[in-house]
């Protein structure tokens, strides 16, 4: 099989799954963004309510400088950042996403082990992610197996990071569901919508991890097999 054929064989399935996961997330978010929560609270208010209920009064909730779906928790500044549709939205989708990001803040406060491992790995992953492709191209151009091996090893670190991220994201969603229900921020009927939004978001991380693993396997077979 040609190199291009092997690459397509390894990457095409995960590419299709990735596109499907992104479509599902956008569709699920859009559907639930049109459904208002009975509490009438914005995503900012939901986040603030959960943070205060968990004693995290010093963690700010700020608008995210990015576009839609740029919501995140920054462990360096210890701040929750919400995109405009979530920050100001009064929908099931906004409540779900806001609660998920606060879930990361709670993880940080509780010293959740997978999150600590992820944070410890981040500097190495940042270096590996910005370096491996240049080493791989240089190694392939010069036919230098040593450079190729280093490049693939660096990429393997980035792949591992994807899989370490999975329990962090799943746990944040679990915490979000518990907080939303326990504090009465969503009704029983609205919990179905929040669960769907969080599940769709989680699937993008799963597919991303599988895609990274598939590419790693391709590189190993294409460059390192005898």
Secondary structure, DSSP 8 states (H G I E B T S, - for coil): --HHHHHHHHHHHHHHHHHHHHHHHHHHHHHHHTSB-TT---HHHHHHHHHHHTT-TT-EEEE-SS-TT--EEETTTTEEEE-HHHHS--BHHHHHHHHHHHHHHHHHHTT-HHHHHHHHHHHHHHHHHHHHHHHHHHHHHHT-HHHHHHHHHHHHHHHHHHHHHHHHHHHHHHHHHHHHHHTTSS-HHHHHHHHHHHHHHHHHHHHHHHHHHHHHHHHIIIII--
